Amino acid sequence: MTPVRARAPIPSELLSSLRNLIESASGIVLGDAKLPHLSAVLRGRIAALGIPDAPGYMELLSEGEKGVAERRVLVSELLVGETSFFRTPGLFQAFGKAILPELLEQGFVHPLPIWCAGCATGEEAYSVAIAALEGSSRGNAAPVRVRATDLHPGFIDAAREGIYSEQALRNLPGRIRETWFTSTEDGRYRVKDAVRRLVDFEVGNLVDILSGPLPSARYAGIFCRNVMIYFRSDTTRRLVQRFHESLLDGGVLFLGHSETLWGISDAFRLEEREKIFYYRKTRAEVGRPCPATGPRSPGDAVAPRPGTRPAEPPSPVTDPSPAMKLVHSAERLADEGRMEDAVAICRQAAALDPGCPEPEYLMAFLLRGNGRHAEALYHAERALERDPLFVFADMEAAECLGEMGRAGEAALRWKGILRAVEGDVRLPRLSVGSGISPHMLRQYVLSRLPR
């Protein structure tokens, strides 16, 4: 047998080709900071499969169905994170006790059709079913019908088996564990049939729905948590459009704690129940990107104080400054997935007008989205130096601190931002700031404070 040279250097051009292939296959973007992790996972797959080298692995990825299957495994190993039942317990409590009954009272079809997109090994999908059973006031044995999808066949097989470790159940109160699980001889726990019969698992890639036909089913709720953080903004925008089309009128969309639709879609309304934030489908036109509108000078547009009637949206800028023209060009490049080009244009805009905060803010926004948190924090601080009222830059800095593991600093920052949004704040002259009301702004800041 040919010896496996898994430790041979992996050419940078091969890694670049591999991450392009991963994005094409799954929509997932791996920034430069993720390349060492990609290299480590690649070495692991080469060793596990007994392939001589990285070029041989690339050949495997191009081998029809065999290559498609291996791409799924590769992507899954890159993104596997910790998961558990009732992760973010408040979300499932709010869904069962408040949101589910409200949807039923509004006349939605019963059982409620729910889609869990990116379900991994099934804990979230089963959690939705358990929360529904716990919260159903009708005593109905089938309050929901959950469709759960993931691109990894191995994950779907594990989800269908429905057997989990003690660690996966750590967030569950003892009563729920006793009610909806049975223990196995090896110390694990099996989901009871009363829950399992509410969930259908199937292999499905979210990228496939971007261009293919929509499923015939429509949903009252969609859970897609901590999935779109890996996508480019244009991919996220297209996916959110498909979610909107897949939801029944008035249906709800649940995202991860750090995910938002600001600057992505204005076809959803942010709502809150039991201190949990989620989005409700409105009848607004979908697929229309949030317009890049704003004031004609940096001090013209501020968010009114909470409790006052929001001002009419500013009219589109017909003659922006040269710096803002560049910034809007950078936004368009970012939407096309050309992040590095967008950042380069922002640098030009920042040099052209040292008093304009938008170039620094957009750089922070783009760099954070690609995992470059230290650089993003630097540019967020630079934007604040240019305009201390630019609260979006302050929020971007707080997000960076949190993602860098500096939780204490982030919490202090969010508390300061909460005080700031009670007064006049300047909104960005960018798509991410359009249509934001003072109430929405305050709600979002509250959602970021530690509980």
N, C-alpha and C positions, 0 to 999 in steps of 0.2 A: 504493500500500500504506500502511495506517495505520502511523505511526511507533510503535516499541515504546518505551514509557515505563518501562523496566526499573528506572530509578533513582528513580522516584516513591516517596514514602514508603509503606511497607506498614503499614496500620492494625494496631494491637495486637490488636484483636478478631478480625481475619482470621487473624493468626498463631496465636491461641489456637484458633480453629476448625480450622485446618490441623493443628495437632499433635494435636487430639482425633481427627481423621479418620485420621491416621497410626497412632495407638494402636489405633483400632478395626480398621484394616485389617491391622496387623502385630503388635500387642501391644507395640510399641516406645514407650517413654516418653521424652519430651524435656523435661528440666527447664528452668527459666528460664535457666540458664547456657547452654543449647544454642540459645536463640532467635536470637542473632546468626548462628549457623551455618545455622539453618533459613532465615533471611531471605536469606543469601547464596546458598544452594542454590536457593531459590525464584526469586531474580532470574535466576540462571543458566538455569533451566528456561524462564522467561518469554522470555528473549532467544533461547534455542535454538529455541523453538517459534514465535517471531514473534507472540506474543500481546500485545495492547496493554497489559494491566495485570494486577495480582494478582486482582481479582475475575473477570476473564476466565479466568484459570488455574483458579480454584475451580470455575467452570462446567464446564471441561473435565473436571475430576476426577469430576464427577457424570454424565458421558455414557457410561453403560453399559460395554461391554467396552473402549472407548477410554479411559475414565476409570480402569478397573481396571488397564490396562496402564501408564498414566502414574503411577499410585500406586506400582506396583512400581519404576519407574525412580526416582521421587522418594525412596522409602525406601532404595533401594540407594545412591544418591548421598549420602544422609545418613550412611550407615554404612560406606561402603567404607573399609577399612583395609589396611595392608600385609599381604600374605600371601606364602607361599613354600613350597617343598617341604621336608618334614622340619622345619617350624617347631616349636621345642622338640625338638631331635634325640633327646634321651634318651627321650621318650615313644615314638617310633616304634621305637627300638632295643629298648626294654623290651617293646613289643607283639610285635615279631617274634621276639625271642629267648626271652622268658619267658612272657608272657601268652597268646599264640597257642598255643604247644605245650601249655600247661596246659589250655586250653579243649578242645583236641583230645583230650588224654588223659582228660578228664572225660566223653567220649562225646558231645560236641555233634555235630550233623549236619555232614557235610563235603560241599562247601566251607562254611566258616563264613559265615552271613549277617550282614552288617554294614550299619549305616545311618549315613551322614554327613549330619547335619542342619545346614543352613546352610552348604553346601559352597562358596559363592562361585564362583570360576572353576576349581575342581577340584583345586587343588594338594593339599589335605588328603586327598581321596578317593584320588587316585593314590598319595599317600604311604603310605596304609594298605595298598594293594595291593602296592606295592613292598616294604614291610616284611614283609608276609606271605610274598611270594615269597622274600625273603632268609632268612626264619626257618623256612620249612617244611622239616622234617627228612625228610619223606616223598618229597621230590623231586617233589611233585605240581605240575602246571602251573596248578592252580586251587585254591589253599588257601582263598580267600575269595570271596564274591560281595558286592560293595559296591553298595548303593543310595545315591545321592547326590542331595540335593534342595536347591534354593534358590528363593526367590520371584522372582528376576530372570531372565526368559527370555534376556536377552543374556549373562548370566554362564553359563547352562547351555549356550548355543551355543558360547561360548569354551571351556568345559570339554570338550565333545564334540570340538572341533577338536584339543585336546591339544597345542598349540604354545605354548611359553613363552620368555620372555627369559632371558638369562644371569643377571639379578638374581634371578629366581624360583628358580634352582637353586643359589644361593650357599651353602646349608647342606649340600649333598650332597657326600659324599666322591667323589673322582675315579672310583673303581672303579664306584660305583653309577651315576654319570652315564654312564659308558661302556657299562655293561651294559644300562640300561633306557631310554636316549634315543638318538636319532639327530640329528645336526646338520642344519640346513636352509641353503639358499643365502644367506639373509639374516642368518645369524648366530644364529638362534634354535634351540630344541631341541624335537623332537617326541617324545612319549611312545610307546614301542614298542607294537606290537599285543599282545604278551604281557601287558602291563599293562592296556591299554585294554579288552581283552575281559573283564576282571574287574569293570569298573565300569559301572553303568547310571545315566545322569543324567536327571533329570526336574524339571520345575517343580513346586514344592510350598511352600506357606505353612504354617509351624508353627502359626499361629493356627487354621487350618482343622481340625486334628486335635483341638482342645480340645472341640469339640462334635460333630464328625462321627464316623462309624464308624471304628474302627481298621483299618489295612490288614490284610489276611489274613495277611501274612508276619509271622513272629516272628524276633527277632534274637538273636544271641549277643553282640553288642556294638553300642553306640551312641556315636558321637562327636558331641558338641554343645558345641563349645568357643567361648567368648567370644561367645555369642549371648544367653544369658539375663541377662547384665548389663544389657541394655537394657529388661528387663521389670519390671513391678510384681511384688511378692512373691506376690500371689494368682495372677497369670498363671504365674509360675515354678512355684508349687506344683501347679497343674493340669497344666502341661506335664510336670513330673517324674512325676506320677501316670500320665500317658499313656505315658511312656517305660517306667515299671515294667510296665505292662500289655503293652507291645510286646516286652519282653525275655523270653527263655526263662529258666526258673529257673536261677539261678547265672550269668546273663549279666552283662556289665560295662558301665558307663557312664563315659565320659571327659568331663570338663569342663575349662574353661580354668583357667589357673594361679591366677587370682584368684577363682574361683567355688567355692562350697561348698554342700552340702546341709544344713548345720547350720540348724536351725529351719525347714527346708523339708519334709523327709521323714525318717522313721525306718525306712523300708522298704529301705534300702541300708546296706551295711557298708563302711566305709572300709578299703581295703587298699593295700599298697605292694609293688612289685616294682622292683628295679634303681633305687631312689630315686625312683620315679614313683608318685604317688598316684592312685587311681581308686576307683570305687564298684561294689560287687557287689550284685546283686539278692538279697534275702533273701525268706523266705516270710512276713515280717511283714505285717500288714494295711496296705494301701496306701490313700492318700487321707486317712488320718486325720492331721490336723494334730498336730504335736508339742505335747503338753499344756503349758499355761502353769502349771507347778507350781513350788513353791519353798518355802523355809523360812518360818517365822512371824516371824522377826526377822533383821536383816541379818547377824548373825554365825553363824547356825545351820548353814548349808550350805556346806561346803568340799569341794573335790575331794580324795580321799585321795591320799597320796603314791604315786608309781609303784612297782609291785611289791606293793602291798597289794591286798586284795580290795575292789572297789568296794562302797560302801554301797548298800543298797536305795534305789531312787528315792524321793524325798520324796513324801509324800502330798499331794494337791491342797490348796491353801489354801482353807479354807472361810470364813474371816473375815479377809481381808487388811486392811491399813491403808487409810485413805482415799486416800493417795497411790498405793498399789499398785492400788487399784480403778481409779483414773484411768489408770494406765499400761496395765492390761489392756484398758481401753476404747480406748486409743490403738492397741494392737496390732490390735484388731478393725477399727478404722477404716483402719489401714494395709493390712490384708488386703483391704479393700474398694476399695483404690486411692485413699483420701482422705488423702493424705500430709500436706498442709498442716493439715488438721483434726487429724490424729494428733499432729503437732508442737505445735500449739496446746494440746492436752490435756496433753502432756508438760510444757510450760512451767507449766501450772497445778499439776501434780503436784510439780514441782521447787520451786515457791514454797510449796506446802503443807507439804512435809517437806524442809528443807534438808539433812538427814542421809542421805537416800535416794539412792543413785547410779543406780538404774534409769531414772528419767526422763531424766537427762542422757545415759546410755548409749543409750537407745532413740532419742533425738533424733539422736545421732551416727550410729547405724546407718541411720536413715532418710535423713538428709541426705547421707551418703556415697553411698547407693544412687541418689540423684538428682543426683550430680555436684557437690554443694556441699561440697567437701572442706575448705575453710578453716573454715566454720561447724562441720562435723562434728568436726574436730580440736579446736576450742574446747570443744565439749560433752563429748568423750571425756576431755579433761584435767580438766574440771569433775567428771566422774564419779569420776576417780581421786583428786581432792582429797577427795571425800566418803568414799571407801573405797580405800586404797592396795592392798588385796588383790584388788580387782576386776579380774582379769587380762583379762577380755573387753574392758573399756574400753581397757586398754593395747594390746590387739591392734587395736582399732578405730583408735586413734591411729596405730599403725604402718602400717596399711593406707592411711590418709589421707596420711601422709608419702610413701609409695611412689607413690601416684596423683598427688601434687603434684609429682613429679619430684625429691623430696629423698631419693634412694636411700641415701646414706650415713647420714643420720639414721634412716631406716627400718631399715637393717641393724643399727645399734647397738641400736635399740629391740627388734627381734626377738631379739637375743642376750640382752638383759636379761629378756625374757619367758621364754626357754628356761630361764634360771636360776630364774625365779619359779615355773614350773610343776613344778619338782622339790620344791617345798614345798607348803604349804597355800594354796589359792586359792579365792576366793569365786565361785560360779557365779551367773549372773543368775536372778532369779525370773521368767523369761520363756520363751516357747517356744523361742527360739534357744539356750537353755542346757540344755534337757531332754535326757536320755539321753546326755550327753557323758561318756565315761569318761576317766580320766587318760591312758591310752595314746593315745586318739584326739586328745586335746588336745595332747599332746607331738608326735604325728605331724604334726599340722597346723602347729604352730610350726616344726618342722624343715623342712617343705616350703616355708616362706616365707623361710628363710635363703638368702642368695646362695650360688651354687655356684661 
